[in-house]
Every structure is written in C-alpha cells, then in structure tokens.
Amino acid sequence: MYSKAPLSIWVTGASSGIGREVAEQLAGEGHNVYASARNAESLASLVHSAKGNVTAIPCDVSDDRAMADILSNYGIETLDSIFLCAGTCEYIDMPVLDIDMVRRVADTNYFGIVNSCIAALPLLRKSPNTTHIVGVGSMSSYLGFPRAEAYGASKAAMSYFLDSLRCDLVGEIDVTVVYPGFIKTPLTDKNDFPMPFLMTAEKAAEVILKKSSKRPLKISFPSRLHLLLQAMKVMPGLWYNTIAARMSRAQGGQQ
Ligand SMILES: NC(=O)c1ccc[n+]([C@@H]2O[C@H](COP(=O)([O-])OP(=O)(O)OC[C@H]3O[C@@H](n4cnc5c(N)ncnc54)[C@H](OP(=O)(O)O)[C@@H]3O)[C@@H](O)[C@H]2O)c1
C-alpha cells in the first residue's frame, strides 16, 4: 500500500507493464489516478477495468510543447504524487551506432522525465501535503551493459536529473528513484538473452508502492541482482574484461 489517505496521483507509462500495474493498484487503494501513455485505447481499457477512479490523459512524454500544458488542459489543479514509468528500450546493433535511435530513446526516457516534471511541478507545489516524485530508472545505469549504449545512458541521465532535482526541492517535494531488475512486460518480452531473477509486473508494482510509502531516496529490487551488480561495481575489471565481454559475444557482439 502507498498511502491510506486518498491522494491525487499522476502515473505515466500507464498503458502497459509496470505503469499499468502501478495505476491499477493505486486506484484500488482509493486514490484519484490520472493515467498517461500514447495509446488511448489501452488507457480506455485501464479506465474500464480499474477498481477505482482513473482518468485517461493520453500524451507523448517526449513532446515538449504538448506536455507543458497537458495537466491543466484536463482541468487538474493539484497533485500529491507522480509515478513516472513511461519508458522505451532499444538495443544498439554493432557496428552501427544509430544516432536517430539514441535520440529516440533519450527523448522518451530522459527528456520525457524532464517534460513530466515541468508539467507536474506547479501542481505538486499547490498541494497542502508534502508531495512526491517517483521516477522509474533501471539497474542498467549502475554499469555499462552490452548493447545498452542508448538505453543505459538515458536511464543514467534521468536518475542524475532526479537526484539533482531532489537537492533543489528538499523539504518541499520528496524524490525517489526506482532501480528495477528484470520485470516481465512487453518491453522485456523482446529480449533474447537470459534475464536472472525475472519478476512479474504485478509484484514489481507492489514492491514499488510499498517501498515508496516510506519515501526513500532509492528503491532497488530484486535485492540479489542489486547486490551482485554493486559487487561488480567494486570489481570493474572483472565486469568489463570478463563477464560483460562474454555477454556481448553471446549477444552477437564483436569477437
Ligand atoms: N521491464 C523491465 O525489466 C524494466 C527494468 C528496469 C526498468 N524498466 C523501466 O520501467 C518502465 C516501464 O517499463 P515496462 O517494462 O513496464 O515497459 P512497457 O510495458 O513497454 O511500458 C512502457 C510504458 O511507457 C509508455 N511510453 C513509451 N513511450 C512513451 C512516450 N513517448 N510517451 C508516453 N508514454 C510512453 C508506453 O505506452 P504507449 O506505448 O501507449 O505510449 C507504456 O505504457 C520504463 O521506464 C522502463 O525503462 C523496466
């Protein structure tokens, strides 16, 4: 459970996967949920199936201009919390470093977070409660991963942005960055490599909401993968020269 008191909460990435589960569970707790993604049909099905109050706000988080007034266009005057789950993943296919793809991924995963914060900050400031920004990052930003030049860098940028924003909002708005491991969603269904400790989106949303209720700076799960990757961070030679190199070769990287 995230909060006993009913709150006004905006969830992005709510048409599928983690964001949809977060929106459904928050609505089930009795919160007033505003749900965003590009796919209006999927949002309509969420509004229909949710056991609670969900309003669909279709939008593209990478569209700077449209995002600036998106919330006021829907008559929303105040927000208590936002869960920024919108994201995309595309992998680099060496030897091609595709600049359009790198920009596309950054537009959603990094600039989408910036646009969402710009849209929500005035409404969070109007709430009489201490408000809360929760952004979904990724463990891929802990270390360099094979083929994740675009995805991992966009996640490192968004988590740095939120960490920095936290410094400037201290005492006013709490900021939590979430670092999930592998979660079974349409995003990971495309992966053709082993995904250790894979979890369901339902379980991931439960963990995110329960831990977010305490408003920590960071949430990392599953803890076994988190600890394993933290160990690799203190042994970068082992990670880059042996393990990541082997993973890259297994995924068709350079021999
Ligand atoms: N699954 C994992 O293992 C995993 C691990 C670590 C982190 N994450 C992160 O968790 C978040 C949710 O991912 P997921 O696994 O649940 O993937 P997903 O099922 O593909 O969900 C992604 C969501 O983001 C929305 N979205 C994508 N681009 C958008 C855009 N430009 N504007 C607005 N909405 C957009 C999608 O909706 P529309 O297509 O309808 O717009 C969808 O609702 C992402 O930030 C992802 O990077 C996932």
The ligand as an SDF file (V2000), in Angstrom:
LIG
                    3D

 48 52  0  0  0  0  0  0  0  0999 V2000
   10.6810   -4.3720  -17.6500 N   0  0  0  0  0  0  0  0  0  0  0  0
   11.8820   -4.2570  -17.0720 C   0  0  0  0  0  0  0  0  0  0  0  0
   12.5940   -5.2580  -16.8790 O   0  0  0  0  0  0  0  0  0  0  0  0
   12.3910   -2.9210  -16.6490 C   0  0  0  0  0  0  0  0  0  0  0  0
   13.5870   -2.8930  -15.9160 C   0  0  0  0  0  0  0  0  0  0  0  0
   14.0750   -1.6830  -15.4950 C   0  0  0  0  0  0  0  0  0  0  0  0
   13.3890   -0.5340  -15.7740 C   0  0  0  0  0  0  0  0  0  0  0  0
   12.2370   -0.5720  -16.5060 N   0  0  0  0  0  0  0  0  0  0  0  0
   11.5540    0.6850  -16.7810 C   0  0  0  0  0  0  0  0  0  0  0  0
   10.2300    0.6010  -16.3070 O   0  0  0  0  0  0  0  0  0  0  0  0
    9.4170    1.4770  -17.0650 C   0  0  0  0  0  0  0  0  0  0  0  0
    8.1940    0.7310  -17.5400 C   0  0  0  0  0  0  0  0  0  0  0  0
    8.6240   -0.2540  -18.4600 O   0  0  0  0  0  0  0  0  0  0  0  0
    7.8280   -1.6090  -18.7270 P   0  0  0  0  0  0  0  0  0  0  0  0
    8.7850   -2.6990  -18.6070 O   0  0  0  0  0  0  0  0  0  0  0  0
    6.5830   -1.6220  -17.9450 O   0  0  0  0  0  0  0  0  0  0  0  0
    7.5500   -1.4510  -20.2890 O   0  0  0  0  0  0  0  0  0  0  0  0
    6.2140   -1.3660  -21.1690 P   0  0  0  0  0  0  0  0  0  0  0  0
    5.2460   -2.3980  -20.7590 O   0  0  0  0  0  0  0  0  0  0  0  0
    6.6930   -1.3300  -22.5740 O   0  0  0  0  0  0  0  0  0  0  0  0
    5.6170    0.0470  -20.7350 O   0  0  0  0  0  0  0  0  0  0  0  0
    6.1590    1.2490  -21.1840 C   0  0  0  0  0  0  0  0  0  0  0  0
    5.0950    2.3140  -20.9880 C   0  0  0  0  0  0  0  0  0  0  0  0
    5.6420    3.5750  -21.3730 O   0  0  0  0  0  0  0  0  0  0  0  0
    4.7540    4.1900  -22.2990 C   0  0  0  0  0  0  0  0  0  0  0  0
    5.5010    5.0220  -23.2220 N   0  0  0  0  0  0  0  0  0  0  0  0
    6.5460    4.6760  -24.0230 C   0  0  0  0  0  0  0  0  0  0  0  0
    6.9410    5.7300  -24.7530 N   0  0  0  0  0  0  0  0  0  0  0  0
    6.1310    6.7670  -24.4040 C   0  0  0  0  0  0  0  0  0  0  0  0
    6.0320    8.1150  -24.8160 C   0  0  0  0  0  0  0  0  0  0  0  0
    6.8670    8.6460  -25.7320 N   0  0  0  0  0  0  0  0  0  0  0  0
    5.0870    8.8970  -24.2510 N   0  0  0  0  0  0  0  0  0  0  0  0
    4.2370    8.3960  -23.3190 C   0  0  0  0  0  0  0  0  0  0  0  0
    4.2810    7.1290  -22.8790 N   0  0  0  0  0  0  0  0  0  0  0  0
    5.2240    6.3300  -23.4240 C   0  0  0  0  0  0  0  0  0  0  0  0
    4.0760    3.0180  -23.0170 C   0  0  0  0  0  0  0  0  0  0  0  0
    2.8080    3.3990  -23.5250 O   0  0  0  0  0  0  0  0  0  0  0  0
    2.4690    3.8270  -25.0350 P   0  0  0  0  0  0  0  0  0  0  0  0
    3.2670    2.9270  -25.9360 O   0  0  0  0  0  0  0  0  0  0  0  0
    0.9910    3.6370  -25.0840 O   0  0  0  0  0  0  0  0  0  0  0  0
    2.8630    5.2520  -25.1230 O   0  0  0  0  0  0  0  0  0  0  0  0
    3.8610    2.0740  -21.8420 C   0  0  0  0  0  0  0  0  0  0  0  0
    2.7190    2.4460  -21.1170 O   0  0  0  0  0  0  0  0  0  0  0  0
   10.2890    2.0160  -18.1900 C   0  0  0  0  0  0  0  0  0  0  0  0
   10.7850    3.2790  -17.8310 O   0  0  0  0  0  0  0  0  0  0  0  0
   11.4240    1.0200  -18.2540 C   0  0  0  0  0  0  0  0  0  0  0  0
   12.6020    1.5750  -18.7790 O   0  0  0  0  0  0  0  0  0  0  0  0
   11.7170   -1.7470  -16.9430 C   0  0  0  0  0  0  0  0  0  0  0  0
  1  2  1  0
  2  3  2  0
  2  4  1  0
  4  5  1  0
  4 48  2  0
  5  6  2  0
  6  7  1  0
  7  8  2  0
  8  9  1  0
  8 48  1  0
  9 10  1  0
  9 46  1  0
 10 11  1  0
 11 12  1  0
 11 44  1  0
 12 13  1  0
 13 14  1  0
 14 15  2  0
 14 16  1  0
 14 17  1  0
 17 18  1  0
 18 19  2  0
 18 20  1  0
 18 21  1  0
 21 22  1  0
 22 23  1  0
 23 24  1  0
 23 42  1  0
 24 25  1  0
 25 26  1  0
 25 36  1  0
 26 27  1  0
 26 35  1  0
 27 28  2  0
 28 29  1  0
 29 30  1  0
 29 35  2  0
 30 31  1  0
 30 32  2  0
 32 33  1  0
 33 34  2  0
 34 35  1  0
 36 37  1  0
 36 42  1  0
 37 38  1  0
 38 39  2  0
 38 40  1  0
 38 41  1  0
 42 43  1  0
 44 45  1  0
 44 46  1  0
 46 47  1  0
M  CHG  2   8   1  16  -1
M  END
$$$$
